[in-house]
Amino acid sequence: MTASSAASRPATTASSRPTAPATGSGPARQGSEIRRTDWPNALIRNLEFCGESDDAVRFRNGSNGFDIPCKILPGGARPVYAEFLVEEPANAPSTEDALILVELGNPDAARQQALVPVQLGYRNDPLWARPVIKGDAPSATGDRVMTFTSYRVLSDDKVEATVRRLDGRTETRRWRMIDFAGNWERV
């Protein structure tokens, strides 16, 4: 199991710096494909949260480069690795899943963050986003944003995150997968 830590910033700044301790089911495999992923330059399919019309989002140096950017692992966030997604087919060669943070929007405007479950593709080449866990919508003026300050996958495959709400207070939230399509509900 791995953990990373960094200081978090207030919700009104450009990004948070989440702590992302990984808890999962079994020892980490250092040689796995997903752990070798170049996240700042990743190609992720089915990531509709970023609002792109293509079926894939290509990140370059941590951003998709659009006028309203989608940023991967903003503010020094780190991926969390665990086996927590339902793999189809059941015998797919996917060896691990990851939970990553993405942020949509410009630093001085309304932004929204989401936790994105990612799994390896069937042939270990593309990365596939599953349904995301969205943060709260920003304030009407865009000056206050909910941020994920830490997140992890629990041993029962639930996702737990500490969030800084729009009012500046922090709270712990949990989600569980509710169907085989990978949709999440807060518990």
N, CA, C and O of each residue as an XYZ file, in Angstrom:
748
protein
N       0.839     -1.175      0.000
C       0.000      0.000      0.000
C       0.880      1.233      0.000
O       1.921      1.273      0.656
N       0.456      2.220     -0.732
C       1.255      3.427     -0.827
C       0.461      4.601     -0.317
O      -0.768      4.559     -0.270
N       1.146      5.627      0.056
C       0.477      6.847      0.486
C       1.329      8.025      0.070
O       2.555      7.932     -0.003
N       0.678      9.114     -0.198
C       1.387     10.353     -0.485
C       0.736     11.447      0.328
O      -0.440     11.346      0.679
N       1.475     12.479      0.628
C       0.865     13.564      1.375
C       1.417     14.888      0.899
O       2.563     14.991      0.460
N       0.582     15.883      0.995
C       0.956     17.258      0.672
C      -0.044     18.176      1.355
O      -1.139     17.742      1.710
N       0.315     19.418      1.538
C      -0.580     20.373      2.187
C      -1.751     20.689      1.276
O      -1.611     20.690      0.053
N      -2.896     20.956      1.863
C      -4.049     21.336      1.058
C      -4.197     22.843      1.074
O      -3.720     23.518      1.986
N      -4.861     23.361      0.059
C      -5.085     24.793     -0.058
C      -6.559     25.079      0.187
O      -7.384     24.171      0.085
N      -6.908     26.322      0.508
C      -8.314     26.660      0.688
C      -9.118     26.426     -0.582
O      -8.569     26.433     -1.683
N     -10.411     26.221     -0.425
C     -11.281     25.887     -1.555
C     -11.345     26.981     -2.599
O     -11.738     26.708     -3.733
N     -10.987     28.178     -2.276
C     -11.085     29.269     -3.239
C      -9.828     29.437     -4.086
O      -9.792     30.307     -4.956
N      -8.807     28.632     -3.854
C      -7.608     28.727     -4.680
C      -7.733     27.798     -5.873
O      -8.721     27.077     -6.014
N      -6.735     27.822     -6.717
C      -6.790     27.108     -7.985
C      -6.923     25.608     -7.830
O      -7.566     24.970     -8.664
N      -6.352     25.027     -6.816
C      -6.425     23.581     -6.708
C      -6.178     23.136     -5.287
O      -5.704     23.894     -4.441
N      -6.514     21.886     -5.053
C      -6.205     21.282     -3.773
C      -5.018     20.354     -3.975
O      -4.695     19.987     -5.105
N      -4.387     19.986     -2.910
C      -3.291     19.029     -2.969
C      -3.704     17.847     -2.114
O      -3.390     17.801     -0.925
N      -4.417     16.876     -2.718
C      -4.945     15.785     -1.920
C      -3.884     14.813     -1.431
O      -2.854     14.599     -2.070
N      -4.166     14.255     -0.319
C      -3.419     13.119      0.167
C      -4.149     11.910     -0.369
O      -5.373     11.840     -0.259
N      -3.464     10.985     -0.929
C      -4.132      9.870     -1.573
C      -3.607      8.536     -1.085
O      -2.908      7.844     -1.825
N      -3.930      8.158      0.151
C      -3.475      6.873      0.618
C      -4.250      5.759     -0.066
O      -5.470      5.847     -0.203
N      -3.578      4.745     -0.482
C      -4.240      3.631     -1.147
C      -4.488      2.532     -0.142
O      -3.572      2.100      0.558
N      -5.697      2.090     -0.072
C      -5.994      0.892      0.685
C      -6.732      0.000     -0.273
O      -7.612      0.462     -1.000
N      -6.406     -1.218     -0.289
C      -7.037     -2.089     -1.264
C      -7.005     -3.519     -0.818
O      -6.780     -3.829      0.352
N      -7.233     -4.375     -1.764
C      -7.322     -5.791     -1.471
C      -6.056     -6.483     -1.946
O      -6.010     -7.009     -3.058
N      -5.042     -6.484     -1.118
C      -3.828     -7.209     -1.447
C      -2.652     -6.300     -1.725
O      -2.794     -5.080     -1.800
N      -1.483     -6.914     -1.878
C      -0.275     -6.126     -2.086
C      -0.243     -5.471     -3.453
O      -0.803     -5.994     -4.416
N       0.406     -4.338     -3.531
C       0.534     -3.620     -4.799
C       1.537     -4.338     -5.685
O       2.528     -4.888     -5.206
N       1.267     -4.326     -6.976
C       2.187     -4.916     -7.935
C       2.933     -3.789     -8.622
O       2.357     -3.062     -9.431
N       4.207     -3.639     -8.307
C       4.973     -2.515     -8.813
C       5.133     -2.541    -10.325
O       5.286     -1.479    -10.928
N       5.104     -3.697    -10.959
C       5.331     -3.779    -12.391
C       4.083     -3.692    -13.235
O       4.159     -3.919    -14.442
N       2.942     -3.375    -12.662
C       1.702     -3.374    -13.419
C       1.689     -2.257    -14.460
O       2.404     -1.264    -14.331
N       0.875     -2.432    -15.478
C       0.765     -1.451    -16.557
C       0.250     -0.104    -16.067
O       0.781      0.937    -16.454
N      -0.767     -0.111    -15.230
C      -1.375      1.152    -14.838
C      -0.423      1.977    -13.972
O      -0.473      3.206    -14.014
N       0.425      1.344    -13.204
C       1.384      2.091    -12.392
C       2.482      2.720    -13.243
O       3.178      3.625    -12.783
N       2.641      2.258    -14.460
C       3.623      2.860    -15.366
C       2.993      3.946    -16.230
O       3.660      4.490    -17.110
N       1.733      4.271    -16.001
C       1.029      5.270    -16.790
C       1.648      6.645    -16.608
O       1.929      7.067    -15.486
N       1.854      7.332    -17.704
C       2.315      8.718    -17.690
C       1.054      9.580    -17.569
O       0.552     10.087    -18.573
N       0.548      9.746    -16.359
C      -0.730     10.411    -16.132
C      -0.805     11.807    -16.738
O      -1.832     12.122    -17.340
N       0.213     12.671    -16.625
C       0.095     14.015    -17.217
C      -0.078     13.998    -18.739
O      -0.510     14.993    -19.321
N       0.252     12.885    -19.383
C       0.142     12.765    -20.838
C      -0.730     11.586    -21.251
O      -0.537     11.010    -22.321
N      -1.670     11.236    -20.417
C      -2.513     10.058    -20.647
C      -3.598     10.314    -21.698
O      -4.020     11.448    -21.924
N      -4.024      9.242    -22.317
C      -5.193      9.232    -23.197
C      -6.245      8.391    -22.477
O      -6.044      7.199    -22.243
N      -7.370      9.022    -22.126
C      -8.408      8.319    -21.365
C      -9.706      8.353    -22.155
O     -10.213      9.419    -22.503
N     -10.223      7.186    -22.426
C     -11.478      7.055    -23.171
C     -12.668      7.168    -22.226
O     -12.588      6.805    -21.052
N     -13.773      7.680    -22.764
C     -15.053      7.716    -22.062
C     -15.082      8.676    -20.876
O     -15.868      8.485    -19.949
N     -14.241      9.700    -20.893
C     -14.198     10.679    -19.801
C     -15.073     11.870    -20.168
O     -14.569     12.936    -20.520
N     -16.383     11.682    -20.083
C     -17.350     12.695    -20.492
C     -17.329     13.925    -19.592
O     -17.765     14.997    -20.014
N     -16.837     13.799    -18.376
C     -16.776     14.928    -17.444
C     -16.039     16.117    -18.044
O     -16.369     17.264    -17.743
N     -15.050     15.858    -18.885
C     -14.251     16.931    -19.476
C     -14.974     17.658    -20.598
O     -14.464     18.657    -21.105
N     -16.140     17.188    -20.997
C     -16.962     17.891    -21.951
C     -16.496     17.842    -23.387
O     -16.937     18.657    -24.197
N     -15.627     16.925    -23.730
C     -15.136     16.832    -25.100
C     -16.088     16.005    -25.950
O     -16.747     15.091    -25.455
N     -16.151     16.332    -27.218
C     -17.042     15.609    -28.117
C     -16.426     14.303    -28.605
O     -17.146     13.404    -29.040
N     -15.112     14.192    -28.536
C     -14.456     12.948    -28.936
C     -14.702     11.890    -27.882
O     -15.151     12.182    -26.774
N     -14.397     10.649    -28.249
C     -14.589      9.566    -27.290
C     -13.417      9.437    -26.328
O     -13.431      8.575    -25.450
N     -12.395     10.289    -26.483
C     -11.223     10.208    -25.615
C     -10.709     11.601    -25.294
O     -10.864     12.538    -26.078
N     -10.094     11.717    -24.126
C      -9.456     12.960    -23.709
C      -7.954     12.713    -23.723
O      -7.465     11.784    -23.082
N      -7.229     13.544    -24.453
C      -5.768     13.446    -24.482
C      -5.204     14.583    -23.637
O      -5.396     15.760    -23.942
N      -4.512     14.210    -22.581
C      -3.855     15.188    -21.720
C      -2.421     15.388    -22.204
O      -1.745     14.443    -22.611
N      -1.984     16.622    -22.149
C      -0.592     16.967    -22.455
C      -0.108     17.877    -21.338
O      -0.664     18.949    -21.101
N       0.924     17.435    -20.668
C       1.453     18.190    -19.523
C       0.368     18.509    -18.501
O       0.361     19.596    -17.922
N      -0.541     17.575    -18.278
C      -1.547     17.704    -17.238
C      -2.839     18.389    -17.617
O      -3.712     18.543    -16.763
N      -3.004     18.816    -18.890
C      -4.213     19.508    -19.310
C      -4.612     19.057    -20.707
O      -3.777     18.614    -21.495
N      -5.911     19.178    -21.002
C      -6.348     18.875    -22.363
C      -6.119     20.062    -23.300
O      -6.291     19.926    -24.511
N      -5.739     21.208    -22.770
C      -5.361     22.359    -23.584
C      -6.492     23.194    -24.147
O      -6.236     24.088    -24.953
N      -7.726     22.942    -23.760
C      -8.842     23.721    -24.279
C      -8.973     25.041    -23.540
O      -8.325     25.253    -22.515
N      -9.828     25.943    -24.070
C     -10.077     27.229    -23.420
C     -10.625     27.039    -22.016
O     -10.242     27.757    -21.093
N     -11.509     26.086    -21.855
C     -11.970     25.674    -20.527
C     -11.280     24.343    -20.280
O     -11.776     23.300    -20.705
N     -10.137     24.367    -19.597
C      -9.313     23.163    -19.502
C      -9.837     22.126    -18.530
O     -10.510     22.431    -17.545
N      -9.504     20.900    -18.847
C      -9.691     19.787    -17.933
C      -8.281     19.382    -17.526
O      -7.452     19.074    -18.382
N      -8.007     19.380    -16.232
C      -6.670     19.083    -15.730
C      -6.691     17.757    -14.988
O      -7.617     17.463    -14.233
N      -5.666     16.975    -15.215
C      -5.539     15.683    -14.552
C      -4.578     15.825    -13.371
O      -3.507     16.418    -13.501
N      -4.961     15.286    -12.241
C      -4.171     15.329    -11.019
C      -3.669     16.746    -10.711
O      -2.463     16.974    -10.613
N      -4.608     17.702    -10.561
C      -4.213     19.097    -10.304
C      -3.568     19.265     -8.933
O      -3.851     18.516     -7.998
N      -2.706     20.252     -8.836
C      -2.126     20.619     -7.548
C      -1.294     19.547     -6.884
O      -1.166     19.545     -5.660
N      -0.726     18.641     -7.645
C       0.111     17.601     -7.060
C      -0.651     16.386     -6.571
O      -0.081     15.555     -5.864
N      -1.926     16.255     -6.925
C      -2.701     15.078     -6.537
C      -2.025     13.826     -7.097
O      -1.295     13.903     -8.085
N      -2.264     12.686     -6.476
C      -1.661     11.422     -6.891
C      -2.760     10.398     -7.129
O      -3.810     10.462     -6.490
N      -2.538      9.458     -8.033
C      -3.527      8.396     -8.222
C      -3.502      7.420     -7.048
O      -2.483      7.261     -6.376
N      -4.629      6.779     -6.816
C      -4.745      5.702     -5.830
C      -4.984      4.431     -6.625
O      -5.835      4.404     -7.515
N      -4.245      3.384     -6.314
C      -4.359      2.120     -7.039
C      -5.033      1.076     -6.160
O      -4.694      0.922     -4.987
N      -5.986      0.367     -6.738
C      -6.692     -0.706     -6.027
C      -7.512     -1.487     -7.037
O      -7.810     -0.989     -8.123
N      -7.872     -2.695     -6.687
C      -8.805     -3.489     -7.498
C     -10.197     -3.198     -6.952
O     -10.578     -3.752     -5.921
N     -10.963     -2.343     -7.621
C     -12.277     -2.003     -7.083
C     -13.352     -1.875     -8.143
O     -14.513     -1.657     -7.797
N     -13.020     -1.999     -9.415
C     -14.015     -1.897    -10.478
C     -14.402     -3.275    -10.977
O     -13.586     -4.196    -11.004
N     -15.658     -3.402    -11.370
C     -16.123     -4.651    -11.970
C     -15.548     -4.703    -13.373
O     -15.792     -3.805    -14.178
N     -14.795     -5.736    -13.668
C     -14.158     -5.868    -14.977
C     -15.061     -6.678    -15.903
O     -15.603     -7.709    -15.504
N     -15.217     -6.215    -17.121
C     -15.956     -6.959    -18.140
C     -15.057     -7.133    -19.340
O     -14.512     -6.131    -19.805
N     -14.861     -8.285    -19.864
C     -15.304     -9.556    -19.309
C     -14.542     -9.904    -18.032
O     -13.512     -9.307    -17.720
N     -15.063    -10.862    -17.319
C     -14.487    -11.208    -16.021
C     -13.038    -11.662    -16.145
O     -12.273    -11.546    -15.188
N     -12.654    -12.171    -17.296
C     -11.289    -12.645    -17.464
C     -10.406    -11.628    -18.187
O      -9.358    -11.998    -18.715
N     -10.805    -10.364    -18.222
C     -10.005     -9.322    -18.858
C      -8.647     -9.247    -18.175
O      -8.552     -9.470    -16.968
N      -7.593     -8.938    -18.926
C      -6.260     -8.937    -18.336
C      -5.950     -7.701    -17.494
O      -4.788     -7.450    -17.174
N      -6.965     -6.934    -17.134
C      -6.741     -5.748    -16.313
C      -6.191     -6.183    -14.965
O      -6.780     -7.018    -14.278
N      -5.065     -5.610    -14.601
C      -4.429     -6.011    -13.353
C      -4.693     -5.049    -12.213
O      -4.543     -5.412    -11.046
N      -5.079     -3.842    -12.531
C      -5.335     -2.858    -11.495
C      -6.272     -1.786    -11.998
O      -6.480     -1.624    -13.201
N      -6.825     -1.066    -11.062
C      -7.643      0.102    -11.343
C      -7.005      1.279    -10.631
O      -6.207      1.102     -9.710
N      -7.361      2.479    -11.061
C      -6.848      3.685    -10.421
C      -7.999      4.638    -10.156
O      -9.010      4.619    -10.857
N      -7.841      5.458     -9.155
C      -8.769      6.530     -8.852
C      -7.957      7.812     -8.957
O      -6.980      8.000     -8.233
N      -8.376      8.701     -9.875
C      -7.628      9.933    -10.099
C      -8.545     11.142     -9.925
O      -9.769     11.026     -9.988
N      -7.939     12.282     -9.708
C      -8.672     13.536     -9.567
C      -8.531     14.328    -10.859
O      -7.430     14.457    -11.393
N      -9.639     14.858    -11.362
C      -9.609     15.784    -12.494
C     -10.381     17.040    -12.112
O     -11.259     17.012    -11.249
N     -10.037     18.135    -12.767
C     -10.693     19.413    -12.485
C     -11.020     20.085    -13.804
O     -10.161     20.213    -14.677
N     -12.255     20.509    -13.945
C     -12.722     21.182    -15.154
C     -12.941     22.649    -14.851
O     -13.676     22.987    -13.923
N     -12.306     23.539    -15.633
C     -12.513     24.973    -15.479
C     -11.222     25.731    -15.268
O     -10.175     25.148    -14.984
N     -11.313     27.034    -15.412
C     -10.161     27.916    -15.242
C     -10.002     28.306    -13.782
O     -10.989     28.350    -13.049
N      -8.767     28.593    -13.340
C      -8.527     28.921    -11.929
C      -9.327     30.106    -11.414
O      -9.720     30.108    -10.247
N      -9.581     31.115    -12.242
C     -10.299     32.303    -11.774
C     -11.777     32.292    -12.138
O     -12.427     33.337    -12.143
N     -12.303     31.119    -12.439
C     -13.715     31.004    -12.829
C     -14.310     29.790    -12.122
O     -13.651     29.131    -11.318
N     -15.545     29.520    -12.435
C     -16.202     28.358    -11.845
C     -15.467     27.092    -12.272
O     -15.230     26.873    -13.460
N     -15.113     26.268    -11.302
C     -14.457     24.994    -11.555
C     -15.222     23.909    -10.836
O     -15.974     24.179     -9.899
N     -15.028     22.688    -11.273
C     -15.607     21.554    -10.585
C     -14.615     20.411    -10.640
O     -13.958     20.194    -11.658
N     -14.511     19.681     -9.544
C     -13.634     18.529     -9.486
C     -14.442     17.246     -9.506
O     -15.625     17.229     -9.167
N     -13.775     16.166     -9.913
C     -14.396     14.842     -9.906
C     -13.330     13.796     -9.652
O     -12.182     13.938    -10.072
N     -13.729     12.745     -8.961
C     -12.883     11.568     -8.828
C     -13.250     10.636     -9.973
O     -14.427     10.361    -10.206
N     -12.243     10.152    -10.684
C     -12.470      9.340    -11.873
C     -11.888      7.949    -11.670
O     -10.669      7.800    -11.580
N     -12.738      6.929    -11.598
C     -12.225      5.559    -11.602
C     -11.740      5.221    -13.013
O     -12.448      5.473    -13.988
N     -10.550      4.656    -13.125
C      -9.957      4.339    -14.420
C      -9.537      2.877    -14.406
O      -8.980      2.386    -13.425
N      -9.814      2.189    -15.510
C      -9.351      0.810    -15.638
C      -8.595      0.649    -16.940
O      -8.812      1.377    -17.909
N      -7.709     -0.319    -16.934
C      -6.981     -0.639    -18.154
C      -7.945     -1.177    -19.184
O      -8.967     -1.769    -18.838
N      -7.623     -0.973    -20.455
C      -8.421     -1.537    -21.527
C      -8.203     -3.033    -21.639
O      -7.355     -3.600    -20.950
N      -8.961     -3.659    -22.499
C      -8.914     -5.111    -22.641
C      -7.525     -5.600    -23.040
O      -7.098     -6.669    -22.603
N      -6.815     -4.826    -23.867
C      -5.482     -5.245    -24.310
C      -4.373     -4.493    -23.573
O      -3.240     -4.441    -24.052
N      -4.685     -3.915    -22.426
C      -3.727     -3.161    -21.623
C      -3.167     -1.936    -22.338
O      -2.095     -1.450    -21.974
N      -3.881     -1.421    -23.362
C      -3.381     -0.210    -24.002
C      -4.191      1.019    -23.626
O      -3.636      1.904    -22.974
N      -5.477      1.142    -23.992
C      -6.167      2.384    -23.594
C      -6.592      2.336    -22.132
O      -6.752      1.266    -21.543
N      -6.768      3.511    -21.572
C      -7.337      3.645    -20.236
C      -8.797      4.021    -20.422
O      -9.133      4.817    -21.300
N      -9.652      3.455    -19.606
C     -11.089      3.702    -19.711
C     -11.601      4.322    -18.432
O     -11.409      3.775    -17.346
N     -12.251      5.459    -18.557
C     -12.894      6.098    -17.403
C     -14.236      5.418    -17.167
O     -14.943      5.065    -18.111
N     -14.565      5.246    -15.937
C     -15.867      4.745    -15.527
C     -16.682      5.954    -15.062
O     -16.135      7.056    -15.007
N     -17.935      5.800    -14.732
C     -18.702      6.955    -14.238
C     -17.984      7.639    -13.074
O     -17.457      6.980    -12.177
N     -17.974      8.964    -13.107
C     -17.201      9.750    -12.140
C     -18.004     10.056    -10.881
O     -19.230      9.954    -10.860
N     -17.288     10.429     -9.850
C     -17.877     10.926     -8.607
C     -17.645     12.429     -8.634
O     -16.534     12.898     -8.387
N     -18.697     13.181     -8.936
C     -18.562     14.636     -9.070
C     -18.572     15.325     -7.718
O     -19.278     14.931     -6.789
N     -17.756     16.375     -7.646
C     -17.811     17.260     -6.497
C     -19.041     18.150     -6.622
O     -19.693     18.179     -7.665
N     -19.350     18.865     -5.566
C     -20.481     19.786     -5.598
C     -20.253     20.858     -6.661
O     -19.113     21.214     -6.959
N     -21.324     21.359     -7.220
C     -21.231     22.451     -8.195
C     -20.656     23.682     -7.497
O     -20.875     23.866     -6.300
N     -19.921     24.531     -8.226
C     -19.367     25.744     -7.611
C     -20.484     26.725     -7.246
O     -21.634     26.560     -7.654
N     -20.121     27.739     -6.474
C     -21.094     28.775     -6.127
C     -21.535     29.493     -7.401
O     -20.860     29.417     -8.428
N     -22.648     30.176     -7.330
C     -23.208     30.842     -8.516
C     -22.223     31.822     -9.148
O     -22.213     31.981    -10.369
N     -21.404     32.475     -8.346
C     -20.425     33.422     -8.887
C     -19.106     32.754     -9.252
O     -18.236     33.390     -9.846
N     -18.946     31.481     -8.906
C     -17.735     30.746     -9.235
C     -16.569     31.003     -8.317
O     -15.473     30.494     -8.552
N     -16.783     31.795     -7.257
C     -15.667     32.129     -6.371
C     -15.414     31.085     -5.295
O     -14.362     31.106     -4.657
N     -16.353     30.174     -5.081
C     -16.175     29.108     -4.102
C     -16.349     27.761     -4.792
O     -17.302     27.539     -5.539
N     -15.402     26.872     -4.520
C     -15.371     25.578     -5.185
C     -15.158     24.487     -4.151
O     -14.333     24.636     -3.250
N     -15.896     23.391     -4.275
C     -15.652     22.232     -3.431
C     -14.419     21.517     -3.959
O     -14.298     21.303     -5.165
N     -13.506     21.146     -3.075
C     -12.307     20.426     -3.492
C     -12.175     19.123     -2.720
O     -12.564     19.027     -1.556
N     -11.622     18.132     -3.387
C     -11.274     16.872     -2.749
C      -9.876     17.070     -2.158
O      -8.921     17.304     -2.899
N      -9.749     16.979     -0.836
C      -8.444     17.175     -0.217
C      -7.721     15.863      0.036
O      -6.499     15.854      0.183
N      -8.447     14.757      0.089
C      -7.842     13.425      0.147
C      -8.881     12.423     -0.325
O     -10.083     12.681     -0.267
N      -8.405     11.283     -0.793
C      -9.317     10.236     -1.252
C      -8.604      8.903     -1.221
O      -7.381      8.819     -1.335
N      -9.413      7.853     -1.061
C      -8.863      6.498     -1.014
C      -9.946      5.496     -1.342
O     -11.137      5.809     -1.324
N      -9.510      4.279     -1.644
C     -10.427      3.173     -1.874
C     -10.363      2.295     -0.635
O      -9.286      1.857     -0.233
N     -11.517      2.040     -0.030
C     -11.576      1.213      1.168
C     -11.549     -0.266      0.794
O     -11.750     -0.619     -0.368
N     -11.305     -1.114      1.760
C     -11.203     -2.547      1.490
C     -12.517     -3.150      0.997
O     -12.504     -4.216      0.380
N     -13.652     -2.495      1.253
C     -14.934     -2.997      0.755
C     -15.319     -2.338     -0.572
O     -16.491     -2.339     -0.947
N     -14.337     -1.778     -1.281
C     -14.476     -1.162     -2.594
C     -15.296      0.123     -2.598
O     -15.709      0.593     -3.658
N     -15.531      0.687     -1.429
C     -16.150      2.013     -1.368
C     -15.044      3.050     -1.545
O     -13.875      2.778     -1.271
N     -15.423      4.228     -2.001
C     -14.498      5.346     -2.111
C     -14.796      6.291     -0.964
O     -15.953      6.616     -0.698
N     -13.745      6.730     -0.288
C     -13.879      7.680      0.807
C     -13.031      8.900      0.480
O     -11.892      8.775      0.030
N     -13.593     10.072      0.708
C     -12.868     11.308      0.428
C     -13.135     12.332      1.519
O     -14.223     12.391      2.092
N     -12.134     13.123      1.783
C     -12.306     14.306      2.608
C     -12.449     15.465      1.640
O     -11.631     15.640      0.738
N     -13.486     16.246      1.834
C     -13.756     17.363      0.928
C     -13.803     18.669      1.706
O     -14.184     18.707      2.875
N     -13.408     19.731      1.030
C     -13.589     21.075      1.572
C     -14.801     21.642      0.856
O     -14.773     21.866     -0.354
N     -15.856     21.869      1.604
C     -17.118     22.329      1.036
C     -17.041     23.796      0.634
O     -16.051     24.476      0.900
N     -18.105     24.271     -0.013
C     -18.163     25.680     -0.432
C     -18.054     26.639      0.740
O     -17.522     27.740      0.595
N     -18.554     26.230      1.908
C     -18.499     27.106      3.083
C     -17.152     27.039      3.799
O     -16.968     27.696      4.823
N     -16.203     26.250      3.269
C     -14.863     26.154      3.847
C     -14.687     25.057      4.867
O     -13.560     24.749      5.256
N     -15.780     24.458      5.312
C     -15.677     23.364      6.284
C     -15.305     22.069      5.570
O     -15.573     21.905      4.379
N     -14.688     21.155      6.308
C     -14.332     19.863      5.730
C     -15.259     18.788      6.270
O     -15.780     18.887      7.381
N     -15.448     17.764      5.459
C     -16.230     16.610      5.877
C     -15.746     15.387      5.110
O     -15.142     15.499      4.043
N     -16.022     14.231      5.671
C     -15.687     12.967      5.016
C     -16.937     12.436      4.343
O     -18.016     12.415      4.935
N     -16.781     12.006      3.098
C     -17.897     11.433      2.335
C     -17.493     10.061      1.819
O     -16.316      9.786      1.589
N     -18.493      9.209      1.641
C     -18.258      7.868      1.091
C     -19.250      7.602     -0.030
O     -20.381      8.087     -0.013
N     -18.800      6.819     -1.007
C     -19.637      6.396     -2.126
C     -19.450      4.909     -2.340
O     -18.404      4.341     -2.025
N     -20.490      4.290     -2.884
C     -20.392      2.883     -3.271
C     -20.950      2.739     -4.674
O     -21.802      3.513     -5.109
N     -20.452      1.736     -5.366
C     -20.931      1.450     -6.709
C     -22.304      0.792     -6.592
O     -22.497     -0.115     -5.782
N     -23.255      1.252     -7.404
C     -24.616      0.745     -7.262
C     -25.036     -0.201     -8.374
O     -26.082     -0.842     -8.269
N     -24.243     -0.304     -9.442
C     -24.626     -1.223    -10.522
C     -23.388     -1.641    -11.303
O     -22.295     -1.122    -11.079
N     -23.571     -2.583    -12.219
C     -22.441     -3.091    -12.997
C     -21.954     -2.090    -14.037
O     -20.896     -2.293    -14.632
N     -22.698     -1.018    -14.267
C     -22.235      0.029    -15.184
C     -21.219      0.930    -14.493
O     -20.556      1.732    -15.152
N     -21.090      0.810    -13.184
C     -20.111      1.597    -12.449
C     -20.632      2.897    -11.885
O     -19.837      3.749    -11.490
N     -21.949      3.083    -11.832
C     -22.511      4.301    -11.242
C     -22.346      4.273     -9.725
O     -22.316      3.211     -9.103
N     -22.241      5.460     -9.150
C     -21.951      5.603     -7.720
C     -23.100      6.297     -6.994
O     -23.818      7.110     -7.576
N     -23.261      5.964     -5.718
C     -24.188      6.692     -4.859
C     -23.473      7.013     -3.557
O     -22.623      6.256     -3.087
N     -23.835      8.142     -2.995
C     -23.247      8.559     -1.723
C     -23.928      7.784     -0.599
O     -25.149      7.629     -0.583
N     -23.118      7.301      0.337
C     -23.651      6.556      1.482
C     -23.258      7.212      2.780
O     -23.618      6.724      3.851
